[in-house]
Each structure stands twice: as C-alpha cells, then as structure tokens.
Amino acid sequence: MAEIATIARPYAEAVFKLAESGGQFDPWAALLGRLSQAIEHPDVRACIGNPNVSAAKLTDVLVSVMGAGVSAEAKNFVQLVVANRRLEAVGEIRALYEDMVNERKGVVDAEITSAFPLEDAQLEELVGSLERRFKRKVEPHVTVDQALIGGVAVKVGDEVIDGSVRGKLAAMSTALLKT
C-alpha cells in the first residue's frame, strides 16, 4: 500500500531523527512494537472507532496498555498519531523505522524459506554467502515451506534468489513452453 507508506514515512523519519539524536534506536523500536500491539488490544480497538472517546482519552488508554516506561517524548508521539488519526499507519511507521535503523547499522533482513529445517551449520554458511554477496551484515528470518520440495528461496529487499526445486521446475516448464 503506497498510500499508507506515504502517510507513514514522515512519522518514521521524525522518530528516526529523534532516536538518532539521543542514540536511542532500540528503545524507540521497542516503543513502536508496544504501540503496534496496544492498537490490537480489544479494549483499544473498541475505543478507536468510538466517537465518544476523545483523542486525549484514547492517548491515555494507549499509553496505559503499553505499560510502564513510556517517556514524555513517546507519549507526545502517541498523542500526535492519535490527534492526526494515523493509528492505521503505526505498523508501517514501525517497518519503515526498522528499515532506516538497519540501513544506518549496515544490516539487511533476509527472508529465507527452506523446504526443510536448516541445521545451524547450513544457516551459517548461507548467511555468510549472503553477506559476501550483499556486502552487509545479514539478519536471517527463516521459515519452512515443504511446498518448495527442496532447496531454499531467499528474499533480500526486492531481490529474490530462488534455489528451490519448485522454482527450478517452474523455470524449466517456462523454457519448454517457449520452444
């Protein structure tokens, strides 16, 4: 959804600048995660659509559901998002913020899908190979999908490396149909 990304980008950039100035990348990431979870809480969901609940009350409910340790800056952020009716964009704000932090730290996320569970040595070898290819530290996120038949498929950013048997069979099928 480009529309949500467009809405979320200025908020994510503002949070990133605030976190960068204070060296608080991890606390802000945790805060955005807690805010995302708070928005999904049933009591909060009931308040979000209720016209009888003021923005100030909704902010208080969110902050209380988020738990202890919400700083004044964080409360101001929540207040701003509520006042501007941008709660639906919090998930995207979080994702964009994490992308900015990873970029700053020189880290890239890799979605690794394997037909079978990977052993530690296999994962280390694959991550090492990806780090050499992308010249950055790789943070792997591994899932298992037996529909791949065999092999792995890796997604880093918008680049996909399909080394699965299913992917190779599909490529062969396409090549045969062209002849």
NORGIHU-V271469 format. One record per residue. RES is the residue in one letter. OMEGA is omega in degrees with one decimal (none if undefined). NEAR is the number of other C-alpha atoms within 10 Angstrom. D_LAST is the distance of its C-alpha to the last C-alpha in whole Angstrom. Layout:
res & omega & near & d_last
RES & OMEGA & NEAR & D_LAST
RES & OMEGA & NEAR & D_LAST
This chain:
res & omega & near & d_last
M & 180.0 & 6 & 38
A & -178.0 & 7 & 39
E & 178.9 & 8 & 42
I & 178.8 & 15 & 43
A & 179.1 & 16 & 42
T & 177.9 & 13 & 44
I & -172.6 & 16 & 47
A & -173.3 & 23 & 47
R & -179.2 & 18 & 46
P & 178.2 & 13 & 50
Y & -179.9 & 22 & 52
A & 178.9 & 23 & 49
E & 178.9 & 15 & 50
A & 178.2 & 13 & 54
V & 179.5 & 23 & 54
F & 179.5 & 22 & 52
K & 178.5 & 15 & 55
L & 179.1 & 15 & 58
A & -179.1 & 18 & 56
E & -178.2 & 14 & 56
S & 179.8 & 10 & 59
G & -177.2 & 9 & 61
G & -173.7 & 12 & 58
Q & -177.2 & 14 & 58
F & -176.4 & 18 & 54
D & 177.6 & 12 & 54
P & 178.7 & 14 & 57
W & 176.4 & 20 & 55
A & 178.5 & 19 & 52
A & 179.5 & 12 & 54
L & 179.5 & 19 & 56
L & 176.0 & 25 & 52
G & 178.7 & 16 & 51
R & 177.8 & 17 & 55
L & 177.4 & 23 & 54
S & 179.2 & 21 & 51
Q & -178.9 & 15 & 52
A & -179.2 & 20 & 56
I & -179.1 & 22 & 54
E & -179.9 & 11 & 52
H & -176.9 & 14 & 56
P & 179.5 & 10 & 57
D & 179.3 & 13 & 60
V & 179.1 & 17 & 58
R & 179.3 & 12 & 56
A & -179.1 & 12 & 59
C & -174.1 & 18 & 60
I & -177.7 & 19 & 58
G & -175.0 & 9 & 57
N & -179.3 & 11 & 61
P & 179.6 & 8 & 63
N & -179.8 & 9 & 66
V & -179.0 & 13 & 65
S & 177.5 & 14 & 66
A & 179.6 & 19 & 63
A & 179.3 & 12 & 66
K & 178.9 & 14 & 66
L & 176.4 & 19 & 63
T & 179.2 & 22 & 63
D & 178.8 & 15 & 65
V & 179.6 & 16 & 64
L & -178.5 & 26 & 60
V & -179.6 & 21 & 63
S & 178.3 & 12 & 64
V & -179.9 & 17 & 61
M & 176.2 & 20 & 60
G & -176.4 & 11 & 63
A & 174.1 & 8 & 65
G & 177.5 & 10 & 65
V & -178.0 & 16 & 63
S & 177.5 & 11 & 65
A & 178.1 & 9 & 66
E & -179.9 & 11 & 63
A & 178.2 & 18 & 61
K & 176.8 & 16 & 63
N & 178.2 & 13 & 63
F & 179.3 & 17 & 59
V & 179.7 & 24 & 59
Q & 179.2 & 20 & 61
L & -179.3 & 16 & 59
V & 178.9 & 18 & 56
V & -177.6 & 20 & 58
A & -179.5 & 15 & 60
N & 178.8 & 10 & 57
R & -178.3 & 12 & 55
R & -179.3 & 16 & 52
L & 179.7 & 19 & 52
E & -178.3 & 15 & 49
A & -174.9 & 20 & 48
V & 177.8 & 23 & 49
G & 178.8 & 19 & 46
E & 175.5 & 21 & 44
I & 179.4 & 26 & 47
R & -178.5 & 24 & 47
A & 179.2 & 19 & 44
L & 177.8 & 20 & 44
Y & 179.8 & 26 & 47
E & 176.1 & 19 & 46
D & 179.5 & 17 & 43
M & 179.1 & 16 & 45
V & 178.7 & 18 & 47
N & 178.0 & 16 & 44
E & -179.9 & 12 & 44
R & -178.1 & 10 & 47
K & -179.1 & 11 & 47
G & -178.6 & 12 & 44
V & 176.3 & 18 & 43
V & 177.3 & 20 & 39
D & 176.7 & 16 & 38
A & 175.3 & 19 & 35
E & -177.4 & 18 & 34
I & 177.3 & 22 & 33
T & -176.6 & 23 & 31
S & 178.0 & 22 & 31
A & -179.5 & 19 & 30
F & 177.7 & 16 & 34
P & 179.9 & 14 & 37
L & 173.4 & 17 & 37
E & -177.5 & 8 & 40
D & -178.7 & 9 & 42
A & 179.1 & 9 & 41
Q & 179.9 & 11 & 37
L & 178.7 & 15 & 38
E & 179.5 & 13 & 40
E & 179.5 & 11 & 37
L & 179.1 & 17 & 35
V & 177.1 & 18 & 37
G & 178.6 & 13 & 38
S & 178.7 & 13 & 35
L & 178.7 & 20 & 34
E & 176.7 & 16 & 38
R & -178.7 & 11 & 37
R & -175.3 & 9 & 33
F & 178.1 & 12 & 35
K & 177.8 & 12 & 38
R & 174.8 & 15 & 40
K & -177.2 & 17 & 42
V & 175.1 & 22 & 39
E & -175.4 & 16 & 41
P & 172.8 & 19 & 39
H & -170.5 & 12 & 38
V & 171.6 & 16 & 37
T & 179.0 & 15 & 36
V & 177.3 & 14 & 34
D & -176.2 & 15 & 31
Q & 178.1 & 13 & 30
A & 177.4 & 12 & 27
L & -179.8 & 20 & 26
I & 178.1 & 14 & 26
G & 178.0 & 16 & 27
G & -179.4 & 17 & 27
V & 171.1 & 24 & 28
A & -176.8 & 20 & 27
V & 175.7 & 21 & 29
K & 176.6 & 16 & 30
V & -175.3 & 17 & 32
G & 178.2 & 11 & 33
D & 177.6 & 5 & 30
E & 179.9 & 9 & 28
V & 175.4 & 13 & 26
I & -176.0 & 12 & 25
D & 177.3 & 17 & 23
G & -178.4 & 16 & 23
S & 177.0 & 20 & 23
V & 178.9 & 17 & 22
R & 178.8 & 18 & 21
G & 179.1 & 18 & 19
K & 176.9 & 14 & 17
L & 178.5 & 11 & 16
A & 178.6 & 12 & 15
A & 178.4 & 12 & 13
M & -179.4 & 12 & 11
S & 178.6 & 11 & 10
T & 179.6 & 11 & 9
A & 179.9 & 10 & 7
L & -179.8 & 9 & 6
L & 179.6 & 8 & 6
K & -177.1 & 7 & 4
T & none & 5 & 0
